């Protein structure tokens, strides 16, 4: 799967890891909700809200890891399909 294809998909339900520097680095879990600016990730320690801006996410899809900059998907989920090219 290509990065742009994943960026157009529904990301809720996918496993992810935050791979950027900062407070959320290394956080792993499953995306349970998404807004324009954030992901809610279910972790072993509970649900955490992570801002897209300033973070890079490594999503796992079909056993393949695909890294996406949060700033590249700063759209409402329903609008992302139309805006990502």
C-alpha positions in Angstrom: 0.0 0.0 0.0 1.2 3.5 -0.8 1.3 6.3 1.7 -1.2 8.4 -0.3 -3.6 5.5 -0.4 -3.5 5.1 3.4 -4.0 8.9 3.8 -7.3 8.6 2.0 -8.5 5.7 4.1 -10.4 5.5 7.4 -7.7 5.5 10.0 -9.9 4.5 13.0 -9.1 1.0 14.0 -5.5 1.0 12.8 -2.6 0.3 15.1 -0.2 3.3 15.3 2.9 4.5 17.1 3.9 8.1 17.6 7.5 8.3 16.3 8.2 12.0 16.7 10.2 13.7 19.5 8.3 15.0 22.4 5.7 14.1 25.0 4.0 11.4 22.9 7.1 9.7 21.4 6.8 5.9 21.6 3.1 5.9 22.4 1.5 2.8 20.8 -2.1 1.8 20.5 -5.2 1.7 18.3 -6.9 4.8 16.8 -10.4 4.9 18.3 -11.4 8.4 17.2 -10.2 11.2 14.9 -11.0 14.9 14.6 -9.6 17.6 12.4 -6.6 18.2 14.7 -6.3 15.1 16.9 -6.3 11.3 17.2 -7.6 9.5 20.2 -5.4 6.4 20.7 -6.4 3.6 23.0 -3.2 2.5 24.9 -2.7 0.0 27.7 -2.8 3.0 30.1 -6.2 4.3 28.7 -7.2 6.6 25.9 -4.9 9.5 25.0 -5.7 12.4 22.8 -2.7 13.2 20.5 -2.4 16.3 18.3 -1.7 15.6 14.7 0.3 18.8 14.3 3.9 18.3 15.3 3.7 14.5 15.4 4.6 11.7 13.1 2.6 8.5 13.2 3.6 5.0 12.1 0.5 3.2 11.0 0.4 -0.6 10.5 -1.7 -1.8 7.6 -1.5 -5.4 6.3 1.7 -5.9 8.4 3.3 -2.9 6.6 4.4 0.2 8.5 3.6 3.5 6.9 4.8 6.8 8.4 2.7 9.9 8.0 3.3 13.4 9.2 0.3 14.6 11.2 0.5 18.0 9.4 -0.2 16.2 6.1 -3.6 14.9 7.4 -4.8 18.0 9.2 -8.3 17.6 7.8 -11.6 16.3 9.1 -11.7 12.6 8.3 -14.5 13.0 5.8 -12.7 15.8 4.0 -9.3 14.0 3.8 -10.4 11.8 0.9 -11.0 14.9 -1.2 -7.9 16.9 -0.2 -5.1 14.4 -0.2 -3.5 14.1 -3.6 
